[in-house]
């Protein structure tokens, strides 16, 4: 609560860095929103005068909404493309591999596009190779999975950015 305190400045800098890391992790389909929420809860325990439980609770609510949005967008995209359960599992596996493979290429754009392409290819391979569906049906399922995954990652990364603003803002507002 004292802007002249070096510990308070370290908390603020840590909050900003946590937000940036959280956005980056979310963009490559790792739990960045959860990282930010856990840090918010930890700060509320350690320094409740800097981060209130209201801020930590708001962080948790945004994280739960982000998880729901990600799940819904991915599922709707795959379902709209006609994917089966095998295709949906292939899309999840392909999405993770694609996001990690695309991350070094123009981060975070590469990881977002990699996740979408990986989801599409994962669904296509699972539908054709395991499910024995036609190439046409497999490609349609893969396309739906790719579009759904792209939308899911973009929306969830946007919510991680909101969390990345919320946490340092909560710390900074405690000074006033």
VEXDREN-2710 file (C-alpha; in Angstrom, 1 decimal):
% VEXDREN-2710
k/r/px/py/pz
1/UNK/0.0/0.0/0.0
2/UNK/3.0/2.2/0.0
3/UNK/4.4/3.2/-3.4
4/UNK/7.8/3.9/-1.8
5/UNK/8.1/0.3/-0.6
6/UNK/10.4/-1.8/-2.7
7/UNK/8.5/-5.0/-1.8
8/UNK/5.3/-3.4/-3.2
9/UNK/7.1/-2.6/-6.4
10/UNK/8.4/-6.1/-6.6
11/UNK/4.9/-7.4/-6.2
12/UNK/3.7/-5.1/-9.0
13/UNK/6.6/-6.2/-11.3
14/UNK/5.9/-9.8/-10.5
15/UNK/2.2/-9.3/-11.3
16/UNK/3.0/-7.8/-14.7
17/UNK/5.5/-10.6/-15.5
18/UNK/3.0/-13.3/-14.3
19/UNK/0.4/-11.8/-16.7
20/UNK/2.8/-11.8/-19.6
21/UNK/3.8/-15.4/-19.0
22/UNK/0.2/-16.3/-18.5
23/UNK/-0.7/-14.9/-21.9
24/UNK/2.2/-16.7/-23.6
25/UNK/1.2/-20.0/-21.9
26/UNK/-2.4/-19.6/-22.9
27/UNK/-1.5/-18.9/-26.5
28/UNK/0.3/-22.2/-26.7
29/UNK/-2.6/-24.0/-25.1
30/UNK/-1.0/-24.4/-21.6
31/UNK/-2.8/-23.3/-18.4
32/UNK/-1.8/-19.6/-18.3
33/UNK/-5.1/-18.4/-17.0
34/UNK/-4.7/-20.8/-14.0
35/UNK/-1.2/-19.5/-13.4
36/UNK/-2.4/-15.9/-13.1
37/UNK/-5.3/-17.0/-10.9
38/UNK/-3.0/-19.0/-8.6
39/UNK/-0.6/-16.0/-8.3
40/UNK/-3.6/-13.7/-7.5
41/UNK/-4.7/-16.1/-4.7
42/UNK/-1.2/-16.4/-3.4
43/UNK/-0.8/-12.6/-3.3
44/UNK/-4.2/-12.3/-1.6
45/UNK/-2.9/-14.7/1.1
46/UNK/0.5/-13.1/1.5
47/UNK/-0.4/-9.4/1.0
48/UNK/-4.1/-9.0/1.3
49/UNK/-3.6/-5.2/1.5
50/UNK/-2.3/-5.3/-2.1
51/UNK/-4.5/-8.0/-3.7
52/UNK/-8.0/-8.4/-2.3
53/UNK/-10.0/-11.6/-2.3
54/UNK/-12.4/-9.8/-4.6
55/UNK/-9.6/-9.5/-7.2
56/UNK/-8.6/-13.1/-6.7
57/UNK/-12.2/-14.2/-6.9
58/UNK/-12.8/-12.2/-10.1
59/UNK/-9.7/-13.9/-11.5
60/UNK/-11.1/-17.3/-10.7
61/UNK/-14.4/-16.4/-12.3
62/UNK/-12.7/-15.1/-15.5
63/UNK/-10.6/-18.3/-15.6
64/UNK/-13.6/-20.6/-15.3
65/UNK/-15.4/-18.6/-18.0
66/UNK/-12.3/-18.9/-20.2
67/UNK/-12.2/-22.7/-19.7
68/UNK/-15.9/-22.9/-20.6
69/UNK/-15.5/-20.8/-23.7
70/UNK/-12.5/-22.8/-24.8
71/UNK/-14.3/-26.1/-24.4
72/UNK/-17.5/-24.9/-26.0
73/UNK/-15.8/-23.3/-29.1
74/UNK/-13.6/-26.4/-29.6
75/UNK/-16.6/-28.8/-29.2
76/UNK/-18.9/-26.8/-31.4
77/UNK/-16.3/-26.5/-34.2
78/UNK/-15.6/-30.2/-34.2
79/UNK/-19.3/-31.1/-33.9
80/UNK/-20.2/-28.7/-36.7
81/UNK/-17.6/-30.4/-38.9
82/UNK/-19.2/-33.8/-38.0
83/UNK/-16.3/-35.1/-35.9
84/UNK/-16.8/-38.3/-33.8
85/UNK/-15.3/-38.8/-30.4
86/UNK/-12.2/-40.3/-32.0
87/UNK/-11.9/-37.1/-34.1
88/UNK/-12.3/-34.9/-31.1
89/UNK/-9.5/-36.7/-29.2
90/UNK/-7.3/-36.5/-32.3
91/UNK/-8.1/-32.8/-32.5
92/UNK/-7.0/-32.3/-28.8
93/UNK/-3.7/-34.2/-29.3
94/UNK/-3.0/-32.4/-32.6
95/UNK/-3.8/-29.0/-31.1
96/UNK/-1.2/-29.4/-28.4
97/UNK/1.5/-30.7/-30.8
98/UNK/0.6/-28.0/-33.3
99/UNK/0.7/-25.2/-30.7
100/UNK/4.1/-26.3/-29.5
101/UNK/5.5/-26.7/-33.0
102/UNK/4.2/-23.3/-34.1
103/UNK/5.3/-21.4/-31.0
104/UNK/8.8/-20.6/-32.3
105/UNK/7.4/-19.1/-35.5
106/UNK/6.2/-15.5/-34.9
107/UNK/4.9/-16.1/-31.3
108/UNK/2.0/-16.1/-30.4
109/UNK/0.6/-16.1/-33.9
110/UNK/2.5/-19.2/-34.8
111/UNK/1.2/-21.1/-31.8
112/UNK/-2.4/-20.1/-32.4
113/UNK/-2.2/-21.1/-36.1
114/UNK/-0.3/-24.2/-35.1
115/UNK/-3.0/-25.2/-32.6
116/UNK/-5.7/-24.8/-35.3
117/UNK/-3.8/-26.7/-38.0
118/UNK/-2.8/-29.4/-35.5
119/UNK/-6.4/-29.8/-34.4
120/UNK/-7.5/-30.1/-38.0
121/UNK/-4.8/-32.6/-38.9
122/UNK/-5.4/-34.6/-35.6
123/UNK/-9.1/-34.9/-36.3
124/UNK/-8.5/-35.8/-39.9
125/UNK/-6.0/-38.6/-39.1
126/UNK/-8.1/-39.9/-36.3
127/UNK/-11.3/-39.9/-38.4
128/UNK/-9.7/-41.5/-41.4
129/UNK/-7.1/-43.8/-39.8
130/UNK/-8.9/-45.0/-36.6
131/UNK/-12.5/-44.3/-37.5
132/UNK/-12.3/-45.5/-41.1
133/UNK/-14.4/-42.6/-42.4
134/UNK/-14.1/-41.3/-46.0
135/UNK/-11.5/-38.7/-46.9
136/UNK/-14.3/-36.2/-47.5
137/UNK/-15.9/-36.8/-44.1
138/UNK/-12.6/-36.8/-42.3
139/UNK/-11.5/-33.5/-44.0
140/UNK/-14.8/-31.9/-43.0
141/UNK/-14.4/-33.0/-39.4
142/UNK/-10.8/-31.7/-39.5
143/UNK/-11.9/-28.4/-40.9
144/UNK/-14.5/-27.9/-38.2
145/UNK/-12.0/-28.9/-35.5
146/UNK/-9.5/-26.4/-36.9
147/UNK/-11.9/-23.5/-37.0
148/UNK/-13.3/-24.3/-33.5
149/UNK/-9.8/-24.6/-32.0
150/UNK/-8.7/-21.3/-33.6
151/UNK/-11.6/-19.4/-32.2
152/UNK/-11.1/-21.1/-28.8
153/UNK/-7.5/-20.2/-28.5
154/UNK/-8.1/-16.6/-29.6
155/UNK/-10.9/-16.1/-27.1
156/UNK/-9.1/-17.7/-24.3
157/UNK/-5.9/-15.8/-25.0
158/UNK/-8.0/-12.6/-24.9
159/UNK/-9.3/-13.6/-21.5
160/UNK/-5.8/-14.3/-20.3
161/UNK/-4.9/-10.7/-21.4
162/UNK/-7.9/-9.5/-19.3
163/UNK/-6.4/-11.3/-16.3
164/UNK/-3.0/-9.9/-17.1
165/UNK/-4.5/-6.4/-16.8
166/UNK/-6.6/-7.3/-13.7
167/UNK/-3.8/-8.5/-11.4
168/UNK/-1.3/-5.5/-11.8
169/UNK/-4.3/-3.1/-11.7
170/UNK/-5.4/-4.6/-8.4
171/UNK/-1.9/-4.1/-7.0
172/UNK/-1.7/-0.5/-8.3
173/UNK/-5.1/0.5/-7.1
174/UNK/-4.2/-0.7/-3.6
175/UNK/-1.7/2.3/-3.4
176/UNK/-4.6/4.8/-3.7
END
